[in-house]
Amino acid sequence: MNAIISASDLASALTGPNPPVLLDVRWQLTLARTAGEPAFDGRAEYETGHIPGAVHVDLDRELASPPGGSGRHPLPGTDEFGAAMRRAGVSPDRPVVVYDGGQGWAAARAWWLLRWTGHPDVRVLDGGLTAWQGPLETAVPEPAAGDFVPRPGVLPLLDADGAAALARSGVLFDARAGERYRGDVEPIDRVGGHIPGAVSAPTTENVAADGRFLPAEELRARFKALGAGDGGKVGVYCGSGVSAAHEVLALAVAGIPAALYVGSWSEWSSDPSRPVAVGPDPQ
């Protein structure tokens, strides 16, 4: 099953006999703001205009638990996540399409959570809202409650020990920017660098300039050149488990299954006992 959908195919699906539930998950990672600059507000962005029928979902409140020792975006509680999805109208017998403002990270987080908890038909709008050529609306819909019940475990999941082991026995991708992987800078977490043995594979290199994913064959070639694609186990982490979900999605487009380390660097680096590698090489 395809993990992404084009804007034109979405427009057609919305007029079909079983139109998808639409989830708007606009979110932005803000490293720093100038004085007086407001924080990004996904709900406010949604209310200024969204794809007709789309329901807003808040990444920090509904797709994650509060930050703590398990990282900045730990997994949400199963009951809380299920309730949020049912409020949005999600049911297992109806497809779901998720989009964000165009970066794709937040949409991929929702895609991963729904797939991990057992929804059979979830896709991300390729290119996000910026790719949508149809009308927008400001009216906030009131969808009928869905009946989706999360059953976690459908997709592979890593904890810190599992990530460390996979970095040695398989391929563990670090989806952050190269300068954070190398430890040149670290704007958020306690220390810079990467999990020893991890391979740098920035998420930004999975998409073209317009934010759409590269063709599947190009993604397969990219990941194969980085050591994946020959049947071995693959995992991904990032800063807090958001952009890494986007890389898991890119790997799915390429036909390569991969596990997600949700705690990611925000969890790993918070534990001083965990080793840290720096520089351009996995070590």
C-alpha positions as CSV (number, residue, x, y, z in Angstrom):
1,M,0.0,0.0,0.0
2,N,1.3,3.5,-0.9
3,A,2.3,5.6,2.1
4,I,1.9,8.9,0.3
5,I,-0.7,10.4,-1.9
6,S,-0.5,13.3,-4.5
7,A,-2.7,16.3,-4.2
8,S,-4.5,15.4,-7.4
9,D,-5.2,11.9,-6.2
10,L,-6.4,13.3,-2.9
11,A,-8.8,15.6,-4.7
12,S,-10.2,12.6,-6.5
13,A,-10.5,10.5,-3.4
14,L,-12.4,13.2,-1.6
15,T,-15.2,12.8,-4.2
16,G,-15.2,9.0,-4.1
17,P,-17.5,6.6,-2.3
18,N,-15.3,6.3,0.8
19,P,-13.5,9.6,1.2
20,P,-10.6,9.7,3.6
21,V,-10.6,11.3,7.0
22,L,-8.3,14.4,6.7
23,L,-6.0,15.3,9.6
24,D,-4.3,18.7,9.6
25,V,-1.1,18.4,11.8
26,R,0.7,21.7,11.1
27,W,3.6,22.0,13.5
28,Q,7.0,23.7,13.4
29,L,10.2,23.0,15.3
30,T,11.4,26.4,16.5
31,L,14.9,26.5,17.7
32,A,15.0,30.1,18.8
33,R,12.8,33.2,18.4
34,T,13.6,36.9,18.4
35,A,12.2,39.0,21.1
36,G,8.5,39.6,20.6
37,E,8.1,36.9,17.9
38,P,5.1,34.7,18.6
39,A,5.5,30.9,18.9
40,F,4.1,28.9,16.0
41,D,0.5,28.1,16.5
42,G,-0.7,25.2,14.4
43,R,-4.4,25.7,15.4
44,A,-4.3,29.3,14.4
45,E,-2.8,28.3,11.0
46,Y,-5.5,25.7,10.6
47,E,-8.2,28.3,11.3
48,T,-6.9,30.7,8.6
49,G,-7.6,28.0,6.0
50,H,-7.5,24.2,5.6
51,I,-8.5,21.6,3.2
52,P,-12.3,21.2,3.4
53,G,-13.3,18.7,6.0
54,A,-9.9,18.5,7.7
55,V,-9.7,18.2,11.4
56,H,-6.9,19.8,13.4
57,V,-4.6,17.5,15.4
58,D,-2.0,19.0,17.8
59,L,1.3,17.2,17.7
60,D,2.5,18.2,21.1
61,R,-0.7,17.4,22.9
62,E,-2.2,14.5,20.9
63,L,0.7,12.8,19.2
64,A,3.1,12.9,22.1
65,S,3.2,12.8,25.9
66,P,4.8,15.6,27.9
67,P,8.5,15.8,27.6
68,G,10.7,14.2,30.2
69,G,13.2,11.4,30.7
70,S,12.0,9.6,27.6
71,G,12.7,12.6,25.3
72,R,10.9,15.7,24.0
73,H,8.2,13.8,22.2
74,P,7.5,10.5,24.0
75,L,4.8,8.2,22.7
76,P,1.3,9.4,23.7
77,G,-0.7,7.2,26.0
78,T,-2.6,4.6,24.0
79,D,-6.0,5.6,25.5
80,E,-5.3,9.3,25.0
81,F,-4.2,8.8,21.4
82,G,-7.2,6.6,20.6
83,A,-9.6,9.2,22.0
84,A,-8.0,12.0,20.0
85,M,-8.3,9.9,16.8
86,R,-11.9,9.0,17.5
87,R,-12.7,12.7,18.1
88,A,-11.2,13.4,14.7
89,G,-13.5,10.8,13.1
90,V,-10.9,8.1,12.6
91,S,-12.3,4.5,12.0
92,P,-10.4,1.4,10.9
93,D,-12.6,1.0,7.8
94,R,-12.1,4.4,6.4
95,P,-8.8,5.7,4.9
96,V,-6.9,8.5,6.5
97,V,-4.8,11.2,4.9
98,V,-2.6,13.4,7.0
99,Y,-0.9,16.7,6.0
100,D,1.0,19.5,7.5
101,G,2.4,22.8,6.2
102,G,4.7,21.2,3.7
103,Q,7.8,20.0,5.7
104,G,6.1,16.6,6.2
105,W,7.6,15.8,9.6
106,A,4.5,16.3,11.7
107,A,2.3,14.5,9.1
108,A,4.7,11.6,9.2
109,R,4.5,11.4,13.0
110,A,0.8,11.0,12.7
111,W,1.1,8.5,9.9
112,W,3.6,6.4,11.9
113,L,1.5,6.4,15.1
114,L,-1.7,5.4,13.2
115,R,0.2,2.6,11.4
116,W,2.0,1.5,14.5
117,T,-1.3,1.2,16.4
118,G,-2.9,-0.8,13.6
119,H,-4.8,1.5,11.2
120,P,-4.6,-0.3,7.8
121,D,-4.8,2.7,5.4
122,V,-3.0,5.9,6.2
123,R,-1.2,8.2,3.7
124,V,0.7,11.5,3.9
125,L,-0.1,14.2,1.4
126,D,3.1,14.5,-0.6
127,G,4.3,18.1,-0.4
128,G,1.8,19.0,2.3
129,L,-0.7,21.9,2.1
130,T,1.6,23.8,-0.2
131,A,1.0,21.1,-2.9
132,W,-2.8,21.4,-2.6
133,Q,-4.4,23.2,-5.5
134,G,-8.0,23.0,-4.4
135,P,-10.1,25.3,-2.3
136,L,-9.5,26.0,1.4
137,E,-12.1,26.6,4.1
138,T,-12.1,28.3,7.5
139,A,-15.2,26.5,8.9
140,V,-14.3,24.0,11.6
141,P,-16.0,20.7,11.0
142,E,-17.7,18.5,13.6
143,P,-17.0,15.0,12.4
144,A,-19.0,12.1,13.6
145,A,-17.0,10.2,16.2
146,G,-14.9,7.3,14.9
147,D,-14.4,3.9,16.4
148,F,-10.6,3.4,16.0
149,V,-9.1,1.4,18.8
150,P,-5.2,1.5,18.9
151,R,-3.4,-1.8,19.0
152,P,0.3,-0.9,19.3
153,G,3.0,-3.0,17.8
154,V,2.3,-3.2,14.1
155,L,5.5,-1.3,13.1
156,P,8.9,-2.0,14.7
157,L,9.9,0.3,17.6
158,L,13.3,0.8,19.2
159,D,14.4,1.8,22.7
160,A,17.8,3.2,23.6
161,D,19.4,-0.2,24.1
162,G,17.9,-1.5,20.9
163,A,19.2,1.5,19.0
164,A,22.7,1.0,20.3
165,A,22.6,-2.7,19.4
166,L,21.2,-2.0,15.9
167,A,24.0,0.6,15.2
168,R,26.4,-2.3,15.5
169,S,24.4,-5.2,14.0
170,G,22.5,-3.4,11.2
171,V,22.0,0.1,10.1
172,L,20.9,3.0,12.3
173,F,20.2,6.3,10.5
174,D,20.5,9.7,12.2
175,A,18.0,11.9,10.4
176,R,19.2,15.2,11.9
177,A,21.2,17.8,10.0
178,G,24.8,16.9,9.5
179,E,26.1,19.6,11.8
180,R,24.2,18.2,14.7
181,Y,25.3,14.6,13.9
182,R,28.9,15.7,13.8
183,G,28.5,17.7,17.0
184,D,29.5,21.0,15.5
185,V,26.4,22.6,17.0
186,E,23.6,21.5,19.3
187,P,20.8,24.1,19.7
188,I,18.5,22.0,21.8
189,D,19.9,19.0,23.6
190,R,22.4,18.6,26.4
191,V,25.3,17.6,24.2
192,G,26.0,17.3,20.4
193,G,27.1,14.3,18.5
194,H,25.5,11.0,17.6
195,I,24.9,7.4,18.8
196,P,28.1,5.5,18.1
197,G,27.8,3.5,14.9
198,A,24.9,5.6,13.5
199,V,25.1,6.8,9.9
200,S,24.3,10.4,9.0
201,A,21.2,10.5,6.7
202,P,19.5,13.9,6.9
203,T,15.8,13.8,6.3
204,T,16.0,16.9,4.2
205,E,17.8,14.9,1.5
206,N,14.8,12.7,1.0
207,V,12.7,15.4,-0.7
208,A,13.0,17.7,-3.7
209,A,13.0,21.5,-3.5
210,D,9.2,21.5,-3.5
211,G,9.0,19.3,-0.5
212,R,7.8,16.2,-2.4
213,F,9.5,12.9,-1.9
214,L,12.1,11.9,-4.4
215,P,11.0,9.0,-6.7
216,A,11.1,5.6,-5.0
217,E,14.0,4.4,-7.1
218,E,16.1,7.4,-6.1
219,L,15.3,6.9,-2.5
220,R,16.3,3.2,-2.8
221,A,19.6,4.2,-4.3
222,R,20.2,6.8,-1.6
223,F,19.6,4.4,1.2
224,K,21.5,1.5,-0.4
225,A,24.5,3.8,-0.8
226,L,24.2,4.4,3.0
227,G,24.2,0.7,3.8
228,A,20.5,-0.2,3.8
229,G,18.3,-2.1,1.3
230,D,19.9,-5.5,1.3
231,G,17.5,-7.2,3.8
232,G,19.3,-6.2,7.0
233,K,17.5,-4.4,9.8
234,V,17.3,-0.7,9.6
235,G,16.4,1.9,12.3
236,V,16.1,5.7,12.4
237,Y,16.3,8.4,15.1
238,C,16.4,12.2,15.1
239,G,16.2,14.8,17.8
240,S,12.9,13.8,19.3
241,G,11.2,11.2,17.1
242,V,9.4,13.5,14.7
243,S,11.7,14.0,11.7
244,A,12.8,10.4,12.1
245,A,9.2,9.3,11.4
246,H,9.6,11.2,8.1
247,E,12.7,9.2,7.3
248,V,10.8,5.9,8.2
249,L,8.1,7.1,5.7
250,A,10.8,7.8,3.0
251,L,12.2,4.3,3.6
252,A,8.7,2.9,3.2
253,V,8.3,4.7,-0.1
254,A,11.6,3.1,-1.1
255,G,10.3,-0.3,0.0
256,I,12.6,-0.7,3.0
257,P,11.0,-1.4,6.4
258,A,12.6,0.5,9.3
259,A,12.2,0.8,13.1
260,L,11.7,4.1,14.8
261,Y,13.6,5.1,18.0
262,V,11.1,7.5,19.4
263,G,13.1,8.8,22.3
264,S,15.9,9.7,19.8
265,W,18.8,12.0,20.7
266,S,16.7,14.0,23.2
267,E,16.5,10.8,25.3
268,W,19.9,9.4,24.5
269,S,21.8,12.6,25.3
270,S,20.0,13.2,28.6
271,D,21.7,10.1,30.1
272,P,25.3,10.9,30.8
273,S,26.1,7.2,30.9
274,R,25.3,6.8,27.2
275,P,28.4,7.1,24.9
276,V,28.5,10.0,22.4
277,A,30.4,10.0,19.1
278,V,31.4,13.2,17.3
279,G,32.7,13.9,13.8
280,P,31.6,12.8,10.4
281,D,32.2,9.1,10.9
282,P,29.9,6.6,12.6
283,Q,32.7,5.3,14.8
